[in-house]
Amino acid sequence: MNIKFSFITTVYNESNTIVPFLESILHQTKLPDELIIVDAQSTDDTAQKIKNTLVNQKKIPWQLIIGIGNRSVGRNIAIKNSNHQYIACSDGGCILDPYWFEKISKPLIEDAAIDVVGGWYKPIATTQWQKTLVKVLNFQAEHINFDSFLPSARSMAFLKKAWNDVGGFDERYSHNEDTPFALELRKKHKRFVFQPKAVVYWKLVNSYRALYRMIWRYAYGDAEAHIFPSQYRIILAYWTTIIVSFAISFFVPLLAILAVLCFFGYLYLPLLQSKSINRINELWQVPLIKLTIITANTVGYIKGIARLKML
């Protein structure tokens, strides 16, 4: 069977990263059969750099579509304009391992019963702070539960029919649209395969402010899509326990010790789990990073819920 793949991606203001991303596609050990890029009207020179990089290459047919809308809209536009029934996707700003397409396409080619392949993604950490962030976020494929894993659109392949069966990417969502998409695929009982050797590399944020904004968006998006409520209940229970314990400690002083232990114990949990301290800076960076994450999760989710109630 002659199976052909369309590689789709969406970009917006990726001037600093678009050329390495495109070059990583062109240097795959196996190439997709077409490349479709939707640019959400970048205000920098992303579109021009795409044209400059692709115009003279003969390896792969390509389209550049200028669209209006969020990433869900962009992905749907790309897929609607694709010529093939198998879709592979990643995101601008990433770098594909040279074997990525070969690995992520293989399960779909070898087994007609498979609908979705989820690849893996590894962070690019160059600064000491980023390396500490990796420890907190705990990116390890061996810890993944294959039966419940929800692939990210930065490393994913699927049948166009499966995309069509769930109505495509939900265009109401723009913060973490690939999670509701994957959940809908599972609800439709699509067959998933996890392919940890299909690796995409992506650059981590490099400041507390950028980390806060990233996590806030994910939490807001989870609230928008009504997903993972139990995860946020745990975070809210943590804050409630700390606040109540400190309040009651005015009457029962020993509870202040319990509150402090709970507060710092949770913040230092990544170090306790890794059982190692690589740099002395981790002693203060880990709790600050963890506190940034749980604060962003709390505020983002609450604001997302509040917005839904206002609609």
LUMLOTI-654226 format. One record per residue (C-alpha): x, y, z; residue in one letter. Coordinates in steps of 0.5 Angstrom, whole numbers, padded with zeros to 4 digits, always signed. Example, Ala and Ser with C-alpha at 12.3 -4.5 7.8 and 13.67 -1.06 7.14 Angstrom:
REM residues 2
+0025-0009+0016a+0027-0002+0014s
//
This chain:
REM residues 311
+0000+0000+0000m+0003+0007-0002n+0001+0011+0004i+0003+0018+0004k+0003+0024+0009f+0002+0031+0010s+0006+0035+0015f+0002+0041+0018i+0004+0046+0022t+0002+0053+0025t+0007+0059+0026v+0006+0066+0029y+0012+0071+0030n+0017+0065+0029e+0023+0069+0026s+0028+0067+0031n+0026+0060+0030t+0023+0058+0024i+0029+0057+0019v+0032+0051+0024p+0025+0048+0025f+0024+0048+0017l+0031+0045+0016e+0030+0040+0021s+0024+0038+0017i+0028+0038+0010l+0034+0034+0014h+0029+0028+0016q+0032+0021+0014t+0025+0020+0011k+0021+0026+0008l+0013+0027+0009p+0010+0028+0002d+0008+0035+0003e+0009+0041+0008l+0003+0045+0009i+0004+0051+0014i-0001+0056+0016v+0002+0063+0018d-0003+0067+0023a-0001+0073+0020q+0006+0074+0023s+0008+0081+0024t+0015+0080+0023d+0019+0077+0017d+0017+0069+0019t+0013+0069+0012a+0019+0071+0008q+0024+0067+0012k+0019+0061+0010i+0019+0063+0003k+0027+0064+0003n+0028+0057+0006t+0023+0053+0002l+0023+0056-0005v+0029+0053-0008n+0029+0046-0005q+0026+0040-0009k+0025+0035-0003k+0018+0036-0001i+0012+0040-0004p+0010+0046+0000w+0004+0051+0001q+0004+0057+0006l-0003+0059+0008i-0004+0066+0011i-0010+0065+0016g-0013+0068+0021i-0015+0065+0028g-0012+0061+0034n-0008+0055+0033r-0014+0050+0033s-0016+0054+0027v-0010+0054+0023g-0009+0046+0024r-0016+0045+0021n-0014+0050+0015i-0008+0046+0014a-0011+0039+0015i-0017+0041+0010k-0012+0044+0005n-0008+0037+0005s-0008+0032+0000n-0006+0026+0004h-0010+0022+0009q-0005+0021+0014y-0003+0027+0018i+0004+0029+0022a+0005+0035+0026c+0009+0039+0030s+0010+0046+0032d+0014+0052+0030g+0020+0053+0035g+0021+0046+0035c+0027+0042+0032i+0025+0035+0030l+0030+0029+0031d+0033+0027+0024p+0029+0020+0025y+0023+0023+0028w+0018+0023+0022f+0021+0016+0020e+0019+0013+0027k+0012+0017+0028i+0010+0015+0021s+0012+0007+0022k+0006+0005+0027p+0001+0008+0022l+0004+0005+0016i+0005-0002+0019e-0002-0003+0022d-0008-0001+0019a-0012-0001+0026a-0008+0005+0029i-0011+0011+0029d-0006+0016+0033v+0001+0016+0034v+0004+0020+0040g+0011+0022+0040g+0016+0025+0045w+0019+0031+0046y+0025+0033+0050k+0027+0040+0053p+0033+0044+0050i+0036+0047+0057a+0042+0051+0056t+0042+0055+0062t+0043+0053+0069q+0036+0055+0071w+0033+0051+0065q+0036+0045+0068k+0033+0046+0074t+0026+0047+0071l+0027+0040+0067v+0028+0037+0074k+0022+0040+0077v+0017+0039+0071l+0020+0032+0071n+0021+0030+0063f+0022+0023+0063q+0018+0018+0058a+0019+0012+0062e+0014+0015+0067h+0009+0015+0062i+0003+0011+0062n+0002+0009+0055f-0006+0007+0056d-0008+0014+0058s-0002+0018+0055f-0005+0025+0051l+0000+0026+0046p+0002+0034+0044s+0001+0037+0037a+0008+0038+0037r+0010+0031+0036s+0004+0027+0033m+0001+0023+0027a-0006+0021+0026f-0011+0019+0020l-0015+0025+0017k-0021+0020+0018k-0020+0020+0026a-0019+0028+0026w-0026+0028+0022n-0029+0024+0026d-0028+0028+0032v-0030+0035+0028g-0023+0037+0028g-0019+0041+0033f-0024+0045+0037d-0023+0052+0035e-0026+0055+0041r-0020+0053+0045y-0013+0057+0043s-0009+0055+0050h-0008+0048+0050n-0012+0046+0044e-0009+0039+0043d-0011+0036+0050t-0018+0037+0048p-0017+0034+0041f-0013+0028+0044a-0019+0027+0049l-0024+0027+0044e-0020+0022+0040l-0020+0017+0046r-0027+0018+0047k-0029+0016+0040k-0024+0009+0042h-0019+0011+0037k-0013+0006+0038r-0007+0010+0040f+0001+0008+0040v+0006+0012+0044f+0013+0012+0040q+0018+0015+0045p+0023+0015+0040k+0020+0020+0035a+0023+0026+0039v+0022+0033+0038v+0026+0038+0042y+0023+0045+0044w+0026+0051+0048k+0024+0052+0055l+0022+0059+0058v+0028+0062+0061n+0025+0066+0067s+0020+0066+0072y+0015+0071+0068r+0015+0067+0062a+0014+0060+0066l+0008+0064+0070y+0005+0066+0063r+0006+0059+0060m+0003+0055+0066i-0003+0060+0066w-0005+0059+0059r-0005+0052+0060y-0009+0052+0066a-0014+0057+0063y-0014+0053+0057g-0016+0047+0062d-0022+0051+0065a-0024+0053+0058e-0025+0046+0056a-0027+0043+0063h-0021+0038+0063i-0017+0035+0069f-0021+0039+0075p-0019+0034+0080s-0012+0036+0079q-0014+0043+0080y-0018+0041+0086r-0011+0038+0089i-0008+0045+0088i-0014+0049+0091l-0014+0044+0097a-0006+0045+0098y-0007+0052+0099w-0014+0051+0103t-0010+0047+0108t-0004+0052+0109i-0008+0058+0110i-0013+0054+0115v-0007+0051+0118s-0004+0058+0119f-0011+0061+0121a-0012+0056+0127i-0005+0056+0129s-0006+0063+0133f-0010+0058+0137f-0006+0052+0137v+0001+0054+0135p+0003+0047+0134l-0001+0047+0127l+0004+0053+0125a+0009+0048+0124i+0005+0043+0121l+0003+0049+0116a+0010+0050+0115v+0012+0043+0113l+0007+0042+0108c+0008+0049+0105f+0016+0047+0104f+0015+0040+0103g+0011+0040+0097y+0015+0046+0094l+0022+0041+0095y+0018+0035+0093l+0022+0035+0086p+0029+0035+0090l+0026+0029+0094l+0024+0025+0088q+0030+0026+0084s+0034+0025+0091k+0040+0029+0088s+0042+0036+0088i+0047+0038+0082n+0048+0045+0084r+0047+0049+0090i+0043+0054+0087n+0037+0048+0086e+0036+0049+0094l+0033+0056+0092w+0031+0055+0085q+0027+0049+0086v+0022+0052+0091p+0021+0058+0087l+0020+0055+0081i+0015+0050+0084k+0011+0056+0087l+0011+0060+0081t+0008+0054+0077i+0002+0052+0083i+0001+0060+0083t+0000+0060+0076a-0004+0054+0076n-0009+0057+0081t-0010+0064+0078v-0010+0061+0071g-0016+0056+0073y-0020+0060+0077i-0020+0066+0072k-0022+0061+0066g-0028+0058+0071i-0030+0066+0072a-0030+0067+0065r-0034+0061+0063l-0039+0063+0069k-0039+0070+0065m-0041+0067+0059l
//
